[in-house]
Amino acid sequence: MYVTSAAHDDHRITLDVMVDIVNALGDDDLDVRALLVDAGFSRAGDASVASMQRVVERMAALSPFLADLPTTEATAAASRVTEELTELPINPSIVDHGDIGPHIHWTPPTARFDDQMMADVMMALAQEICDNGTIRFGTCDASGCDHLFYDSTRNRSKRFCADPRCASRTHTASHRRRRSAARD
């Protein structure tokens, strides 16, 4: 039996946001603040423009490591995440604000937003590596797409990134090949 919890959902959401940011780096229309607000990062709406820019810069610096997760051994990934964690002002506390109930904040309330965001990402990655290694990270199967994805499905069946065009394009091409082969 597989039991989920609010912590598991937070972990999944954080990893999904991490993947979305990494995949959108370089897009002119990347709105990190909106992405984080939509995902429920409570301080994102009030974070400074400079802090949002640092989130983008820090995720960009981390993106080569994250893009390689699907082929990285768990021990190597764990070492890198541990290294990243030592650079952050980690000071966990249990807080209860808003309507989400008690949850863990990894940084003190005085931490810059980008430090909070990076701590959330690194702690979610640490938990994922401890639970599953790196097997739930993949690269999109669509031709011409190298976007990263996090597979939170029960049976690890995800093959495509979040862009619906990738799956549609691949399935349409496969259908056309089958139909053409049947006619020949």
N, CA, C and O of each residue as an XYZ file, in Angstrom:
736
protein
N       0.844     -1.173      0.000
C       0.000      0.000      0.000
C       0.888      1.235      0.000
O       1.922      1.264      0.667
N       0.487      2.241     -0.741
C       1.229      3.486     -0.830
C       0.392      4.582     -0.199
O      -0.704      4.878     -0.675
N       0.890      5.181      0.858
C       0.157      6.206      1.582
C       0.768      7.562      1.257
O       1.988      7.717      1.304
N      -0.054      8.530      0.933
C       0.443      9.875      0.691
C       0.087     10.757      1.876
O      -0.814     10.447      2.657
N       0.799     11.841      1.991
C       0.545     12.782      3.073
C       0.685     14.191      2.526
O       1.077     14.389      1.376
N       0.361     15.160      3.357
C       0.531     16.555      2.945
C       1.998     16.837      2.657
O       2.312     17.575      1.724
N       2.911     16.254      3.453
C       4.342     16.440      3.223
C       4.743     15.861      1.872
O       5.546     16.451      1.148
N       4.185     14.713      1.540
C       4.477     14.099      0.240
C       3.981     14.997     -0.886
O       4.665     15.155     -1.897
N       2.810     15.582     -0.726
C       2.268     16.484     -1.742
C       3.138     17.731     -1.889
O       3.391     18.176     -3.009
N       3.602     18.304     -0.765
C       4.495     19.462     -0.814
C       5.776     19.111     -1.564
O       6.258     19.885     -2.390
N       6.306     17.959     -1.270
C       7.524     17.449     -1.893
C       7.313     17.343     -3.411
O       8.149     17.810     -4.185
N       6.218     16.742     -3.830
C       5.913     16.570     -5.252
C       5.726     17.922     -5.926
O       6.252     18.145     -7.017
N       4.994     18.817     -5.301
C       4.760     20.147     -5.863
C       6.083     20.889     -6.035
O       6.319     21.517     -7.067
N       6.937     20.815     -5.026
C       8.234     21.493     -5.103
C       9.077     20.929     -6.239
O       9.718     21.687     -6.967
N       9.083     19.611     -6.397
C       9.854     19.009     -7.488
C       9.264     19.375     -8.841
O      10.006     19.615     -9.793
N       7.940     19.420     -8.939
C       7.302     19.836    -10.192
C       7.657     21.282    -10.536
O       7.926     21.593    -11.696
N       7.660     22.158     -9.545
C       8.018     23.563     -9.766
C       9.483     23.664    -10.181
O       9.823     24.432    -11.081
N      10.351     22.892     -9.528
C      11.765     22.880     -9.879
C      11.933     22.525    -11.358
O      12.666     23.192    -12.087
N      11.248     21.470    -11.786
C      11.317     21.019    -13.173
C      10.764     22.095    -14.111
O      11.355     22.369    -15.155
N       9.638     22.702    -13.744
C       9.042     23.749    -14.585
C      10.000     24.923    -14.770
O      10.135     25.446    -15.877
N      10.661     25.336    -13.699
C      11.602     26.458    -13.798
C      12.791     26.074    -14.672
O      13.182     26.836    -15.557
N      13.365     24.904    -14.431
C      14.521     24.466    -15.227
C      14.156     24.387    -16.705
O      14.926     24.827    -17.558
N      12.994     23.832    -17.012
C      12.580     23.711    -18.413
C      12.282     25.056    -19.058
O      12.397     25.196    -20.276
N      11.904     26.041    -18.263
C      11.533     27.350    -18.810
C      12.698     28.340    -18.838
O      12.562     29.434    -19.386
N      13.828     27.974    -18.261
C      14.984     28.875    -18.280
C      15.305     29.221    -19.733
O      15.388     28.334    -20.583
N      15.479     30.468    -20.004
C      15.759     30.898    -21.373
C      14.512     31.308    -22.134
O      14.619     31.968    -23.168
N      13.327     30.935    -21.649
C      12.082     31.397    -22.277
C      11.889     32.870    -21.926
O      12.034     33.266    -20.769
N      11.567     33.663    -22.919
C      11.356     35.090    -22.674
C      10.142     35.355    -21.794
O      10.074     36.384    -21.123
N       9.192     34.440    -21.793
C       7.961     34.662    -21.041
C       7.958     33.970    -19.671
O       6.897     33.809    -19.067
N       9.131     33.561    -19.176
C       9.210     32.926    -17.861
C       8.826     33.923    -16.773
O       9.474     34.959    -16.622
N       7.782     33.614    -16.020
C       7.342     34.436    -14.893
C       7.448     33.573    -13.640
O       6.493     32.910    -13.237
N       8.631     33.598    -13.040
C       8.900     32.749    -11.880
C       7.964     33.085    -10.733
O       7.478     32.185    -10.048
N       7.705     34.360    -10.514
C       6.820     34.757     -9.419
C       5.442     34.112     -9.584
O       4.919     33.521     -8.639
N       4.860     34.220    -10.764
C       3.527     33.641    -11.005
C       3.559     32.125    -10.827
O       2.641     31.548    -10.246
N       4.601     31.488    -11.320
C       4.741     30.046    -11.185
C       4.768     29.640     -9.710
O       4.103     28.687     -9.305
N       5.537     30.369     -8.924
C       5.664     30.051     -7.496
C       4.400     30.384     -6.714
O       4.010     29.634     -5.819
N       3.766     31.489     -7.040
C       2.506     31.856     -6.373
C       1.446     30.796     -6.677
O       0.740     30.345     -5.775
N       1.337     30.400     -7.942
C       0.362     29.375     -8.334
C       0.619     28.051     -7.616
O      -0.318     27.313     -7.313
N       1.885     27.754     -7.345
C       2.235     26.496     -6.675
C       2.054     26.571     -5.163
O       2.156     25.552     -4.479
N       1.784     27.773     -4.628
C       1.519     27.902     -3.201
C       2.699     28.343     -2.360
O       2.658     28.203     -1.138
N       3.752     28.872     -2.971
C       4.873     29.394     -2.190
C       4.421     30.719     -1.583
O       4.327     31.731     -2.277
N       4.145     30.700     -0.291
C       3.447     31.815      0.364
C       4.191     33.140      0.294
O       3.548     34.188      0.240
N       5.501     33.135      0.293
C       6.250     34.395      0.285
C       6.557     34.900     -1.122
O       7.101     35.993     -1.271
N       6.227     34.145     -2.137
C       6.594     34.517     -3.506
C       5.957     35.826     -3.952
O       6.596     36.620     -4.642
N       4.730     36.055     -3.574
C       4.036     37.265     -3.999
C       4.672     38.534     -3.489
O       4.616     39.569     -4.153
N       5.281     38.469     -2.309
C       5.883     39.653     -1.696
C       7.393     39.724     -1.877
O       8.010     40.709     -1.470
N       8.000     38.715     -2.471
C       9.457     38.689     -2.619
C       9.905     39.805     -3.559
O       9.187     40.190     -4.482
N      11.088     40.306     -3.304
C      11.623     41.395     -4.122
C      11.961     40.909     -5.534
O      12.138     39.714     -5.771
N      12.043     41.848     -6.445
C      12.443     41.543     -7.817
C      13.850     40.943     -7.798
O      14.134     40.004     -8.540
N      14.725     41.481     -6.956
C      16.101     40.968     -6.858
C      16.112     39.521     -6.384
O      16.894     38.711     -6.884
N      15.258     39.193     -5.432
C      15.193     37.817     -4.929
C      14.679     36.877     -6.013
O      15.170     35.756     -6.144
N      13.694     37.323     -6.793
C      13.188     36.502     -7.898
C      14.279     36.285     -8.949
O      14.408     35.195     -9.506
N      15.058     37.330     -9.211
C      16.156     37.206    -10.161
C      17.199     36.211     -9.633
O      17.756     35.428    -10.402
N      17.457     36.244     -8.327
C      18.411     35.283     -7.741
C      17.871     33.862     -7.826
O      18.650     32.928     -8.017
N      16.553     33.670     -7.689
C      15.970     32.331     -7.870
C      16.304     31.829     -9.266
O      16.758     30.697     -9.430
N      16.078     32.672    -10.274
C      16.353     32.278    -11.663
C      17.840     31.966    -11.831
O      18.195     30.949    -12.426
N      18.700     32.825    -11.319
C      20.142     32.615    -11.455
C      20.599     31.339    -10.753
O      21.407     30.582    -11.291
N      20.087     31.110     -9.569
C      20.494     29.922     -8.810
C      19.970     28.646     -9.462
O      20.667     27.632     -9.493
N      18.749     28.692     -9.979
C      18.221     27.523    -10.685
C      18.988     27.294    -11.985
O      19.215     26.149    -12.374
N      19.385     28.363    -12.652
C      20.182     28.228    -13.877
C      21.530     27.587    -13.562
O      22.001     26.740    -14.321
N      22.151     27.977    -12.461
C      23.429     27.384    -12.074
C      23.266     25.902    -11.734
O      24.178     25.108    -11.961
N      22.128     25.539    -11.200
C      21.851     24.156    -10.796
C      21.332     23.301    -11.954
O      21.338     22.073    -11.869
N      20.884     23.944    -13.034
C      20.204     23.215    -14.103
C      21.035     22.123    -14.779
O      20.453     21.098    -15.133
N      22.342     22.259    -14.986
C      23.069     21.129    -15.580
C      22.991     19.868    -14.705
O      22.825     18.761    -15.217
N      23.112     20.043    -13.404
C      22.977     18.907    -12.485
C      21.574     18.319    -12.561
O      21.412     17.101    -12.637
N      20.559     19.182    -12.540
C      19.173     18.708    -12.570
C      18.856     18.018    -13.896
O      18.166     16.998    -13.911
N      19.348     18.558    -14.996
C      19.103     17.945    -16.305
C      19.733     16.557    -16.400
O      19.249     15.703    -17.144
N      20.803     16.333    -15.655
C      21.479     15.026    -15.669
C      20.901     14.032    -14.656
O      21.333     12.880    -14.615
N      19.939     14.455    -13.846
C      19.379     13.554    -12.828
C      18.916     12.204    -13.383
O      19.149     11.183    -12.735
N      18.266     12.154    -14.562
C      17.803     10.855    -15.049
C      18.918      9.821    -15.240
O      18.657      8.618    -15.231
N      20.155     10.286    -15.412
C      21.265      9.355    -15.636
C      22.301      9.392    -14.506
O      23.358      8.770    -14.611
N      22.002     10.110    -13.443
C      22.934     10.238    -12.322
C      22.654      9.158    -11.282
O      21.503      8.906    -10.926
N      23.707      8.532    -10.806
C      23.569      7.555     -9.719
C      23.100      8.273     -8.458
O      23.447      9.432     -8.227
N      22.324      7.588     -7.659
C      21.756      8.190     -6.445
C      22.840      8.692     -5.496
O      22.674      9.749     -4.886
N      23.937      7.965     -5.358
C      24.989      8.402     -4.433
C      25.636      9.705     -4.901
O      25.941     10.571     -4.082
N      25.847      9.851     -6.203
C      26.408     11.097     -6.732
C      25.418     12.248     -6.561
O      25.806     13.359     -6.202
N      24.152     11.979     -6.817
C      23.119     13.009     -6.638
C      23.027     13.414     -5.166
O      22.898     14.596     -4.849
N      23.093     12.432     -4.278
C      23.030     12.724     -2.836
C      24.205     13.591     -2.405
O      24.042     14.509     -1.600
N      25.370     13.306     -2.931
C      26.548     14.114     -2.585
C      26.371     15.558     -3.027
O      26.694     16.483     -2.283
N      25.862     15.751     -4.230
C      25.670     17.110     -4.743
C      24.603     17.855     -3.953
O      24.774     19.032     -3.635
N      23.507     17.179     -3.636
C      22.451     17.825     -2.853
C      22.976     18.191     -1.466
O      22.696     19.281     -0.966
N      23.728     17.299     -0.849
C      24.320     17.581      0.467
C      25.237     18.794      0.395
O      25.213     19.652      1.278
N      26.037     18.862     -0.647
C      26.926     20.005     -0.861
C      26.127     21.299     -0.969
O      26.492     22.310     -0.368
N      25.044     21.268     -1.732
C      24.188     22.451     -1.892
C      23.538     22.844     -0.560
O      23.426     24.029     -0.244
N      23.116     21.852      0.209
C      22.460     22.133      1.492
C      23.387     22.835      2.480
O      22.936     23.645      3.290
N      24.684     22.527      2.415
C      25.623     23.155      3.355
C      25.766     24.647      3.102
O      26.251     25.379      3.965
N      25.347     25.106      1.922
C      25.453     26.527      1.573
C      24.214     27.327      1.960
O      24.189     28.544      1.781
N      23.198     26.673      2.481
C      21.929     27.341      2.766
C      21.718     27.553      4.261
O      22.209     26.772      5.076
N      20.986     28.612      4.625
C      20.706     28.883      6.045
C      19.546     28.012      6.558
O      18.452     28.509      6.824
N      19.808     26.717      6.688
C      18.771     25.779      7.123
C      18.568     25.921      8.635
O      19.514     25.838      9.419
N      17.317     26.134      9.015
C      16.927     26.239     10.419
C      15.453     25.840     10.480
O      14.579     26.705     10.543
N      15.172     24.524     10.461
C      13.783     24.080     10.333
C      12.905     24.446     11.520
O      13.347     24.484     12.669
N      11.636     24.715     11.195
C      10.636     24.962     12.234
C       9.279     24.534     11.693
O       9.045     24.525     10.485
N       8.402     24.183     12.607
C       7.038     23.829     12.231
C       6.192     25.082     12.376
O       6.174     25.718     13.430
N       5.496     25.426     11.308
C       4.667     26.629     11.312
C       3.252     26.270     10.888
O       3.018     25.257     10.230
N       2.326     27.113     11.275
C       0.926     26.928     10.884
C       0.373     28.296     10.521
O       0.032     29.090     11.399
N       0.287     28.567      9.233
C      -0.262     29.842      8.776
C      -1.178     29.574      7.596
O      -1.067     28.552      6.920
N      -2.061     30.489      7.368
C      -3.007     30.308      6.281
C      -3.921     29.129      6.562
O      -4.184     28.798      7.718
N      -4.396     28.505      5.513
C      -5.316     27.380      5.652
C      -4.664     26.047      5.302
O      -5.366     25.086      4.986
N      -3.331     25.971      5.354
C      -2.671     24.743      4.923
C      -2.287     23.821      6.060
O      -1.862     22.692      5.814
N      -2.423     24.267      7.300
C      -2.099     23.423      8.441
C      -0.610     23.424      8.744
O       0.178     24.052      8.037
N      -0.230     22.711      9.806
C       1.182     22.685     10.190
C       2.057     22.099      9.076
O       1.707     21.106      8.439
N       3.186     22.739      8.870
C       4.147     22.266      7.873
C       5.532     22.785      8.245
O       5.673     23.629      9.130
N       6.534     22.282      7.570
C       7.919     22.638      7.899
C       8.395     23.769      7.003
O       8.234     23.726      5.783
N       8.983     24.778      7.625
C       9.747     25.787      6.908
C      11.211     25.468      7.187
O      11.605     25.297      8.341
N      12.001     25.390      6.147
C      13.404     24.978      6.286
C      14.316     26.138      6.641
O      15.424     25.921      7.132
N      13.877     27.357      6.405
C      14.705     28.530      6.685
C      14.012     29.408      7.715
O      12.795     29.331      7.882
N      14.782     30.240      8.406
C      14.151     31.152      9.374
C      13.308     32.202      8.649
O      13.523     32.453      7.463
N      12.353     32.815      9.349
C      11.488     33.814      8.718
C      12.262     34.996      8.129
O      11.762     35.680      7.236
N      13.471     35.236      8.623
C      14.273     36.362      8.136
C      15.086     36.021      6.888
O      15.742     36.898      6.327
N      15.054     34.782      6.450
C      15.836     34.379      5.273
C      15.305     35.051      4.019
O      14.109     35.315      3.897
N      16.206     35.320      3.095
C      15.776     35.847      1.797
C      14.905     34.799      1.119
O      15.061     33.601      1.356
N      13.986     35.262      0.272
C      13.077     34.326     -0.392
C      13.828     33.315     -1.243
O      13.463     32.139     -1.263
N      14.875     33.745     -1.950
C      15.605     32.810     -2.800
C      16.280     31.721     -1.966
O      16.388     30.584     -2.425
N      16.733     32.039     -0.760
C      17.281     31.009      0.128
C      16.188     30.027      0.541
O      16.413     28.817      0.578
N      14.991     30.558      0.855
C      13.870     29.689      1.221
C      13.529     28.763      0.059
O      13.353     27.559      0.245
N      13.437     29.330     -1.129
C      13.083     28.542     -2.308
C      14.120     27.446     -2.556
O      13.760     26.294     -2.800
N      15.393     27.800     -2.494
C      16.442     26.817     -2.750
C      16.470     25.753     -1.652
O      16.739     24.585     -1.934
N      16.197     26.141     -0.414
C      16.128     25.152      0.663
C      14.976     24.184      0.427
O      15.126     22.978      0.623
N      13.837     24.703      0.009
C      12.695     23.831     -0.291
C      13.035     22.848     -1.407
O      12.729     21.660     -1.308
N      13.664     23.343     -2.460
C      14.037     22.487     -3.592
C      15.042     21.424     -3.141
O      14.876     20.242     -3.442
N      16.073     21.841     -2.428
C      17.110     20.889     -2.019
C      16.578     19.851     -1.031
O      16.968     18.685     -1.085
N      15.694     20.271     -0.135
C      15.126     19.309      0.825
C      14.184     18.345      0.119
O      14.151     17.162      0.456
N      13.419     18.827     -0.853
C      12.549     17.931     -1.632
C      13.398     16.941     -2.427
O      13.074     15.755     -2.493
N      14.489     17.428     -3.031
C      15.395     16.535     -3.748
C      16.026     15.521     -2.802
O      16.130     14.339     -3.132
N      16.445     15.981     -1.630
C      17.051     15.075     -0.646
C      16.070     13.974     -0.269
O      16.442     12.802     -0.206
N      14.825     14.345     -0.020
C      13.819     13.347      0.344
C      13.572     12.378     -0.805
O      13.453     11.172     -0.589
N      13.496     12.900     -2.025
C      13.270     12.045     -3.185
C      14.417     11.070     -3.385
O      14.190      9.893     -3.668
N      15.634     11.543     -3.242
C      16.796     10.670     -3.411
C      16.815      9.598     -2.329
O      17.141      8.443     -2.604
N      16.468      9.974     -1.102
C      16.400      8.976     -0.020
C      15.304      7.943     -0.282
O      15.497      6.754     -0.024
N      14.164      8.389     -0.789
C      13.028      7.488     -1.019
C      13.180      6.636     -2.271
O      12.884      5.441     -2.245
N      13.643      7.240     -3.376
C      13.604      6.565     -4.677
C      14.877      6.659     -5.503
O      14.923      6.136     -6.617
N      15.893      7.303     -4.994
C      17.063      7.539     -5.838
C      16.700      8.572     -6.887
O      16.008      9.547     -6.593
N      17.162      8.360     -8.101
C      16.885      9.315     -9.180
C      15.963      8.725    -10.245
O      15.797      9.315    -11.313
N      15.361      7.565     -9.965
C      14.588      6.861    -10.992
C      13.307      7.569    -11.421
O      12.756      7.250    -12.474
N      12.831      8.507    -10.640
C      11.588      9.193    -11.004
C      11.828     10.444    -11.849
O      10.884     11.161    -12.180
N      13.075     10.704    -12.195
C      13.390     11.815    -13.089
C      13.638     11.248    -14.475
O      14.270     10.202    -14.623
N      13.143     11.937    -15.482
C      13.313     11.472    -16.844
C      13.440     12.633    -17.803
O      13.264     13.795    -17.438
N      13.750     12.286    -19.040
C      13.838     13.256    -20.124
C      12.736     12.924    -21.116
O      12.497     11.756    -21.422
N      12.070     13.948    -21.614
C      10.938     13.791    -22.518
C      11.286     12.881    -23.694
O      12.353     13.013    -24.294
N      10.382     11.959    -24.019
C      10.564     11.030    -25.140
C      10.243     11.638    -26.499
O      10.502     11.010    -27.525
N       9.693     12.826    -26.528
C       9.332     13.438    -27.810
C      10.588     13.820    -28.585
O      11.563     14.312    -28.018
N      10.542     13.589    -29.857
C      11.653     13.945    -30.725
C      11.879     15.456    -30.661
O      10.940     16.239    -30.804
N      13.111     15.850    -30.449
C      13.447     17.268    -30.403
C      13.213     17.942    -29.070
O      13.427     19.149    -28.952
N      12.786     17.213    -28.073
C      12.558     17.803    -26.744
C      13.472     17.115    -25.741
O      13.526     15.887    -25.669
N      14.176     17.908    -24.982
C      15.052     17.345    -23.956
C      14.670     17.835    -22.558
O      15.501     17.863    -21.651
N      13.402     18.219    -22.399
C      12.942     18.718    -21.106
C      12.940     17.614    -20.049
O      12.687     16.443    -20.331
N      13.228     18.033    -18.852
C      13.229     17.167    -17.683
C      11.795     16.986    -17.200
O      10.966     17.879    -17.373
N      11.497     15.841    -16.597
C      10.216     15.681    -15.903
C      10.429     14.886    -14.631
O      11.397     14.138    -14.494
N       9.499     15.066    -13.701
C       9.448     14.299    -12.467
C       8.209     13.423    -12.562
O       7.098     13.921    -12.741
N       8.406     12.130    -12.444
C       7.314     11.166    -12.605
C       6.767     10.775    -11.241
O       7.381      9.992    -10.515
N       5.615     11.323    -10.902
C       4.992     10.998     -9.611
C       3.893      9.944     -9.763
O       3.133      9.699     -8.826
N       3.810      9.320    -10.942
C       2.800      8.279    -11.133
C       3.171      7.048    -10.318
O       4.344      6.818    -10.022
N       2.182      6.274     -9.963
C       2.417      5.071     -9.155
C       3.367      4.089     -9.817
O       4.246      3.526     -9.165
N       3.185      3.887    -11.122
C       3.959      2.854    -11.811
C       5.097      3.429    -12.661
O       5.638      2.733    -13.519
N       5.457      4.680    -12.430
C       6.545      5.338    -13.152
C       6.379      5.194    -14.671
O       7.301      4.775    -15.370
N       5.201      5.543    -15.160
C       4.885      5.366    -16.581
C       4.979      6.652    -17.392
O       4.713      6.636    -18.594
N       5.342      7.741    -16.777
C       5.397      9.021    -17.489
C       6.526      8.991    -18.522
O       7.621      8.501    -18.246
N       6.244      9.520    -19.712
C       7.240      9.519    -20.790
C       7.498     10.901    -21.362
O       8.486     11.109    -22.066
N       6.615     11.848    -21.064
C       6.711     13.153    -21.701
C       6.737     14.264    -20.662
O       6.269     14.101    -19.535
N       7.297     15.400    -21.071
C       7.321     16.570    -20.199
C       5.907     17.151    -20.083
O       4.945     16.559    -20.572
N       5.794     18.289    -19.445
C       4.485     18.901    -19.199
C       3.883     19.556    -20.438
O       2.702     19.901    -20.437
N       4.664     19.730    -21.479
C       4.146     20.346    -22.704
C       3.252     19.336    -23.419
O       3.751     18.325    -23.913
N       1.952     19.583    -23.486
C       1.039     18.601    -24.092
C       1.318     18.348    -25.573
O       0.925     17.313    -26.110
N       1.984     19.275    -26.224
C       2.314     19.082    -27.639
C       3.281     17.918    -27.846
O       3.236     17.253    -28.881
N       4.148     17.670    -26.875
C       5.132     16.586    -27.023
C       4.447     15.228    -27.125
O       4.726     14.458    -28.045
N       3.561     14.934    -26.194
C       2.848     13.646    -26.232
C       1.959     13.578    -27.471
O       1.916     12.548    -28.144
N       1.261     14.649    -27.772
C       0.350     14.668    -28.923
C       1.106     14.442    -30.228
O       0.695     13.633    -31.060
N       2.201     15.154    -30.399
C       3.003     15.029    -31.612
C       3.533     13.606    -31.773
O       3.499     13.044    -32.868
N       4.022     13.032    -30.680
C       4.581     11.680    -30.717
C       3.500     10.642    -31.015
O       3.697      9.750    -31.840
N       2.363     10.766    -30.340
C       1.271      9.806    -30.561
C       0.696      9.924    -31.971
O       0.353      8.920    -32.594
N       0.592     11.154    -32.466
C       0.081     11.354    -33.826
C       1.035     10.746    -34.854
O       0.595     10.081    -35.792
N       2.320     10.969    -34.683
C       3.302     10.400    -35.618
C       3.272      8.876    -35.577
O       3.371      8.225    -36.617
N       3.138      8.312    -34.393
C       3.070      6.854    -34.249
C       1.814      6.303    -34.939
O       1.873      5.286    -35.629
N       0.695      6.977    -34.747
C      -0.561      6.570    -35.386
C      -0.426      6.607    -36.913
O      -0.854      5.683    -37.604
N       0.159      7.659    -37.414
C       0.323      7.782    -38.869
C       1.246      6.690    -39.421
O       0.998      6.156    -40.502
N       2.302      6.361    -38.685
C       3.192      5.285    -39.124
C       2.458      3.946    -39.166
O       2.607      3.174    -40.113
N       1.661      3.679    -38.126
C       0.909      2.424    -38.085
C      -0.104      2.367    -39.228
O      -0.249      1.334    -39.882
N      -0.796      3.465    -39.464
C      -1.797      3.522    -40.534
C      -1.135      3.353    -41.902
O      -1.670      2.660    -42.767
N      -0.008      3.966    -42.095
C       0.725      3.845    -43.365
C       1.230      2.416    -43.564
O       1.169      1.887    -44.674
N       1.727      1.790    -42.497
C       2.207      0.397    -42.585
C       1.066     -0.558    -42.896
O       1.253     -1.539    -43.616
N      -0.123     -0.276    -42.354
C      -1.279     -1.134    -42.595
C      -1.735     -1.039    -44.054
O      -2.204     -2.022    -44.628
N      -1.594      0.144    -44.646
C      -1.982      0.313    -46.048
C      -0.989     -0.361    -46.994
O      -1.365     -0.827    -48.070
N       0.262     -0.407    -46.593
C       1.296     -0.994    -47.471
C       1.274     -2.462    -47.413
O       2.070     -3.119    -48.084
